[in-house]
């Protein structure tokens, strides 16, 4: 492991902007990570387009992402299997979807020394077979919730999970979340622990590690028929009493910490500030939010005492800046206090070393409320990408898929959306702003956002990217009267958008503006 980390450090330090690559100085580095386990969760709930949704990735693309995380010092990789949207017994197509994971798990473990967890929700199964391919399935349309108080339904759940464990049998650990998705109204906390113990038996019976495989309690919304904190307490107390070793738990909130501290479970605990790296659900959109990440990582007193920490991303190719900042701070918690420019520039060097200054400046503009030089930066990135002049790739750039230009193309599109949103917000502040120009700027933002949505295939509500909330606030300041958006503005905007997009697409932008 020490040799691996030394090689990763060398790759991060080399200057690939010149040939042969050079070092500024000799390397003599002695480091000890702040968190022993430094994780990233591969979130797959929402179905949208390749290469943004992990569900659409090939095995080679999964492996490339693992390689990128390894360079970022990640040594814990967690996967959502999505087995709950695959009816059992599995069809050949559905089984092939699951069989992508074992070679990825092996790659992470054998080539990078990572610990790998894979898992599924507590009581979710799929009973329908008239469904699109797994990469396009809507989770909530495919799932059925099992009543843990019904022995026949529990037998159905156990049979489905057994098929999952038989296929994905080479992980180090297997997690179960207590709800969202999942849960069952009126079910007591003890029934969730019954489900956990059922999973424990299946892990023992069907996986390669058997009784040595970890069981992980993903503490989230809670399971039980009492108040939320009481449910967390009851589940944890019951696990302490009933679960054989080895088992761990994840915590995300102050309420979770109270439970873990009450039972002295620091050595079992993974800190998991869910939504810090990327909110969920949300439109695939790069967010550069070092202040929010710094706040989420305000746990220096926990470093060294707990087992580790982990982040989550549903669109990793969009969230590389946040992932890099987050994992960098997991390695050294003091890095969270450094100016964000350093983390962004380090990452840019690893992607486009010959254009690192441009890439880092573009990311910082995307995360800035004034959208500094956003249009000009978008033009430069787009021109370089189209001309094939991004330069030789760095050690992360060489792992990008489907090609080296992925980050540059997407960043150019998002910078234009950001510039349009901030241009509208800025004009709203002018007392003599022209109404037609205000409308045109709002319409431009909406058209660019819909174009991006169509490109990424994201059909759900949720946030519309970094820019939407300040833009919505500005639009309401102008046109919100008597608890509604000005009807004339709404009709005019709907007409402009409907000329290029279908009604359901237009509604994705109009609805959140009018509520």
ZAMARGU-4260 file (C-alpha; in steps of 0.2 Angstrom, whole numbers, plus 5000, padded with zeros to 4 digits):
<rodrens>
0) 5000/5000/5000 | 5014/5012/5004 | 5022/5009/4987 | 5005/5012/4978 | 5003/5028/4987
5) 5021/5033/4983 | 5017/5030/4964 | 5001/5040/4965 | 5010/5054/4973 | 5023/5054/4960
10) 5010/5054/4946 | 5001/5069/4955 | 5018/5079/4956 | 5025/5076/4939 | 5023/5090/4926
15) 5016/5082/4911 | 5015/5099/4902 | 5033/5095/4895 | 5041/5080/4888 | 5049/5071/4896
20) 5038/5074/4912 | 5048/5083/4925 | 5048/5086/4944 | 5052/5103/4952 | 5062/5095/4966
25) 5066/5078/4973 | 5052/5070/4982 | 5054/5066/5001 | 5036/5065/5007 | 5031/5057/5024
30) 5012/5058/5027 | 4999/5049/5037 | 4981/5051/5031 | 4968/5060/5043 | 4955/5046/5039
35) 4961/5028/5037 | 4946/5024/5025 | 4943/5038/5012 | 4928/5033/5002 | 4916/5038/4987
40) 4899/5031/4984 | 4894/5027/4966 | 4875/5033/4966 | 4864/5025/4952 | 4846/5029/4957
45) 4841/5041/4943 | 4841/5035/4924 | 4848/5047/4912 | 4861/5047/4897 | 4878/5041/4895
50) 4891/5045/4901 | 4883/5055/4915 | 4873/5041/4923 | 4884/5027/4931 | 4871/5014/4926
55) 4876/5017/4908 | 4894/5013/4910 | 4904/4999/4903 | 4916/4989/4914 | 4931/4998/4906
60) 4922/5015/4911 | 4919/5009/4928 | 4937/5004/4930 | 4943/5021/4923 | 4933/5029/4937
65) 4941/5018/4950 | 4958/5023/4943 | 4954/5041/4944 | 4948/5039/4962 | 4964/5029/4967
70) 4974/5044/4961 | 4964/5055/4972 | 4969/5043/4987 | 4952/5035/4989 | 4953/5017/4996
75) 4935/5014/5000 | 4923/5012/4985 | 4904/5009/4988 | 4892/5004/4974 | 4873/5003/4974
80) 4869/4987/4964 | 4852/4992/4958 | 4847/4974/4961 | 4830/4980/4968 | 4824/4985/4950
85) 4829/4967/4943 | 4815/4954/4945 | 4821/4938/4951 | 4825/4925/4945 | 4836/4937/4933
90) 4833/4937/4915 | 4850/4935/4905 | 4850/4954/4901 | 4847/4959/4920 | 4860/4946/4926
95) 4872/4954/4913 | 4869/4971/4921 | 4874/4964/4938 | 4889/4954/4932 | 4897/4971/4927
100) 4901/4973/4946 | 4912/4958/4950 | 4926/4963/4938 | 4926/4981/4944 | 4926/4975/4962
105) 4941/4964/4958 | 4950/4979/4949 | 4948/4990/4964 | 4953/4978/4976 | 4968/4969/4967
110) 4975/4984/4957 | 4972/4998/4970 | 4971/4990/4987 | 4953/4997/4989 | 4940/4990/5001
115) 4924/4988/4991 | 4906/4988/4997 | 4891/4984/4987 | 4873/4984/4993 | 4854/4987/4991
120) 4839/4994/5000 | 4831/4985/5014 | 4814/4979/5008 | 4813/4984/4989 | 4811/4971/4975
125) 4804/4971/4957 | 4789/4961/4952 | 4786/4967/4935 | 4795/4961/4919 | 4788/4973/4907
130) 4801/4985/4909 | 4814/4995/4898 | 4833/4989/4900 | 4840/4992/4917 | 4850/5008/4912
135) 4833/5016/4908 | 4822/5009/4922 | 4813/5022/4933 | 4817/5015/4951 | 4800/5020/4959
140) 4790/5013/4945 | 4800/4996/4946 | 4801/4994/4965 | 4789/4985/4976 | 4790/4987/4995
145) 4790/4970/5005 | 4780/4969/5022 | 4793/4963/5034 | 4779/4956/5045 | 4773/4944/5031
150) 4783/4928/5031 | 4778/4925/5013 | 4784/4942/5007 | 4800/4940/5017 | 4803/4923/5009
155) 4802/4933/4992 | 4814/4946/4998 | 4826/4933/5004 | 4826/4924/4987 | 4829/4940/4978
160) 4843/4945/4989 | 4851/4927/4988 | 4852/4929/4969 | 4861/4946/4971 | 4874/4939/4983
165) 4877/4924/4972 | 4882/4936/4957 | 4891/4950/4967 | 4900/4938/4979 | 4917/4946/4979
170) 4915/4962/4989 | 4923/4966/5006 | 4906/4973/5013 | 4888/4973/5010 | 4877/4988/5015
175) 4859/4990/5019 | 4850/5007/5020 | 4836/5009/5033 | 4825/5019/5022 | 4823/5031/5007
180) 4821/5021/4997 | 4813/5007/5007 | 4804/5007/5024 | 4787/5000/5028 | 4774/5010/5038
185) 4771/5004/5055 | 4785/4992/5055 | 4795/4992/5071 | 4814/4994/5072 | 4816/4976/5076
190) 4810/4971/5059 | 4823/4981/5051 | 4836/4972/5061 | 4828/4955/5056 | 4831/4961/5038
195) 4849/4965/5042 | 4851/4947/5050 | 4843/4939/5035 | 4857/4948/5024 | 4870/4942/5036
200) 4865/4924/5034 | 4865/4927/5015 | 4882/4935/5015 | 4889/4920/5025 | 4881/4908/5013
205) 4884/4915/4996 | 4899/4927/4996 | 4918/4923/4995 | 4922/4930/5011 | 4907/4922/5020
210) 4907/4926/5039 | 4922/4938/5036 | 4912/4950/5025 | 4907/4966/5033 | 4889/4970/5035
215) 4886/4989/5035 | 4871/4998/5042 | 4868/5014/5032 | 4859/5025/5045 | 4848/5037/5035
220) 4830/5042/5038 | 4827/5028/5051 | 4816/5013/5052 | 4803/5010/5065 | 4786/5016/5072
225) 4793/5029/5085 | 4801/5046/5083 | 4816/5046/5071 | 4829/5047/5084 | 4821/5033/5095
230) 4821/5023/5079 | 4840/5025/5076 | 4843/5021/5094 | 4832/5005/5094 | 4840/4999/5078
235) 4858/5002/5084 | 4855/4994/5101 | 4847/4979/5093 | 4862/4978/5081 | 4874/4979/5095
240) 4865/4964/5103 | 4862/4953/5088 | 4874/4956/5074 | 4889/4945/5073 | 4906/4953/5068
245) 4911/4961/5057 | 4899/4976/5055 | 4900/4995/5053 | 4888/5009/5052 | 4888/5026/5042
250) 4882/5042/5050 | 4878/5058/5041 | 4869/5070/5054 | 4871/5077/5071 | 4856/5065/5076
255) 4866/5050/5069 | 4882/5056/5079 | 4872/5056/5095 | 4867/5038/5093 | 4885/5032/5088
260) 4892/5041/5103 | 4879/5034/5115 | 4885/5017/5111 | 4904/5021/5109 | 4904/5015/5091
265) 4917/5027/5084 | 4929/5013/5079 | 4914/5006/5068 | 4909/5023/5061 | 4911/5030/5043
270) 4906/5049/5042 | 4895/5051/5027 | 4890/5069/5024 | 4877/5064/5011 | 4874/5077/4997
275) 4889/5088/5001 | 4899/5083/4985 | 4883/5083/4975 | 4865/5086/4980 | 4853/5072/4975
280) 4842/5072/4964 | 4849/5085/4954 | 4852/5089/4936 | 4870/5084/4931 | 4879/5100/4933
285) 4896/5104/4939 | 4896/5113/4956 | 4911/5121/4963 | 4906/5123/4982 | 4922/5123/4993
290) 4913/5133/5006 | 4900/5120/5008 | 4912/5106/5008 | 4923/5114/5021 | 4908/5115/5032
295) 4903/5097/5029 | 4921/5092/5034 | 4921/5102/5050 | 4925/5087/5060 | 4943/5088/5064
300) 4940/5081/5081 | 4933/5065/5073 | 4949/5062/5062 | 4959/5047/5069 | 4945/5041/5081
305) 4932/5035/5068 | 4935/5022/5054 | 4934/5034/5040 | 4924/5046/5029 | 4915/5045/5013
310) 4906/5056/5000 | 4894/5053/4986 | 4892/5058/4968 | 4878/5053/4955 | 4887/5061/4940
315) 4906/5059/4944 | 4911/5066/4927 | 4903/5083/4931 | 4908/5083/4950 | 4927/5081/4948
320) 4932/5097/4956 | 4921/5093/4972 | 4927/5075/4972 | 4945/5081/4972 | 4943/5094/4985
325) 4933/5082/4996 | 4945/5067/4995 | 4960/5079/4996 | 4954/5084/5013 | 4950/5066/5019
330) 4969/5063/5016 | 4974/5079/5026 | 4960/5087/5036 | 4970/5103/5036 | 4969/5105/5017
335) 4951/5110/5020 | 4957/5127/5026 | 4968/5130/5010 | 4961/5143/4997 | 4950/5133/4985
340) 4961/5138/4970 | 4975/5126/4975 | 4964/5111/4974 | 4956/5116/4958 | 4972/5120/4950
345) 4980/5103/4956 | 4965/5094/4947 | 4967/5104/4931 | 4985/5099/4930 | 4980/5081/4931
350) 4968/5083/4917 | 4974/5096/4904 | 4992/5099/4910 | 4996/5111/4895 | 4980/5121/4899
355) 4978/5119/4918 | 4977/5138/4921 | 4962/5139/4908 | 4953/5124/4915 | 4955/5130/4933
360) 4950/5148/4929 | 4934/5141/4920 | 4929/5130/4935 | 4931/5145/4947 | 4921/5156/4936
365) 4907/5142/4936 | 4907/5143/4955 | 4907/5162/4956 | 4891/5172/4958 | 4898/5185/4945
370) 4902/5172/4932 | 4919/5181/4929 | 4923/5180/4910 | 4912/5165/4909 | 4907/5167/4890
375) 4925/5171/4885 | 4931/5155/4894 | 4918/5145/4886 | 4924/5151/4869 | 4942/5146/4873
380) 4938/5129/4879 | 4926/5125/4865 | 4939/5131/4852 | 4953/5121/4859 | 4942/5105/4860
385) 4936/5107/4843 | 4953/5110/4836 | 4960/5095/4846 | 4972/5107/4855 | 4969/5103/4873
390) 4986/5095/4874 | 4992/5079/4880 | 4982/5072/4894 | 4987/5071/4912 | 4985/5055/4923
395) 4967/5059/4926 | 4964/5066/4908 | 4970/5049/4901 | 4956/5041/4910 | 4942/5052/4904
400) 4928/5044/4894 | 4921/5044/4881 | 4936/5055/4876 | 4948/5068/4882 | 4937/5082/4877
405) 4923/5077/4889 | 4927/5090/4903 | 4930/5104/4891 | 4914/5102/4881 | 4903/5100/4896
410) 4911/5115/4905 | 4909/5126/4890 | 4890/5122/4890 | 4888/5125/4908 | 4898/5141/4908
415) 4886/5148/4895 | 4871/5143/4906 | 4879/5151/4921 | 4883/5167/4912 | 4865/5168/4906
420) 4858/5166/4923 | 4870/5178/4931 | 4867/5191/4917 | 4849/5190/4921 | 4851/5192/4940
425) 4863/5207/4937 | 4851/5216/4925 | 4836/5214/4938 | 4846/5225/4950 | 4846/5239/4938
430) 4831/5251/4942 | 4830/5256/4923 | 4831/5239/4916 | 4822/5236/4899 | 4807/5223/4901
435) 4811/5215/4884 | 4829/5213/4888 | 4825/5205/4905 | 4813/5193/4897 | 4826/5189/4883
440) 4839/5185/4896 | 4828/5174/4906 | 4822/5165/4890 | 4841/5162/4885 | 4844/5154/4901
445) 4829/5143/4900 | 4833/5138/4882 | 4852/5134/4886 | 4846/5124/4902 | 4834/5114/4892
450) 4847/5110/4879 | 4858/5104/4893 | 4844/5093/4900 | 4841/5085/4883 | 4860/5082/4881
455) 4861/5074/4898 | 4844/5065/4897 | 4839/5070/4915 | 4820/5070/4915 | 4817/5073/4934
460) 4814/5088/4944 | 4826/5093/4958 | 4838/5107/4956 | 4843/5114/4939 | 4861/5118/4943
465) 4871/5130/4953 | 4862/5145/4944 | 4844/5141/4946 | 4840/5147/4964 | 4847/5165/4962
470) 4839/5166/4945 | 4822/5160/4952 | 4824/5173/4966 | 4827/5187/4954 | 4813/5182/4943
475) 4801/5182/4958 | 4807/5199/4963 | 4802/5205/4946 | 4786/5196/4942 | 4779/5187/4957
480) 4763/5195/4963 | 4748/5188/4973 | 4757/5171/4975 | 4760/5168/4957 | 4771/5172/4942
485) 4765/5186/4931 | 4753/5176/4919 | 4759/5186/4904 | 4777/5182/4907 | 4773/5164/4910
490) 4763/5163/4894 | 4776/5171/4884 | 4790/5161/4891 | 4780/5145/4888 | 4777/5150/4870
495) 4796/5153/4867 | 4801/5137/4874 | 4787/5127/4866 | 4794/5132/4849 | 4809/5120/4852
500) 4804/5108/4865 | 4790/5096/4870 | 4777/5101/4884 | 4785/5089/4897 | 4802/5097/4894
505) 4796/5115/4895 | 4787/5110/4911 | 4804/5105/4919 | 4809/5123/4918 | 4792/5132/4920
510) 4786/5122/4935 | 4800/5127/4947 | 4799/5145/4941 | 4781/5146/4946 | 4782/5138/4963
</rodrens>
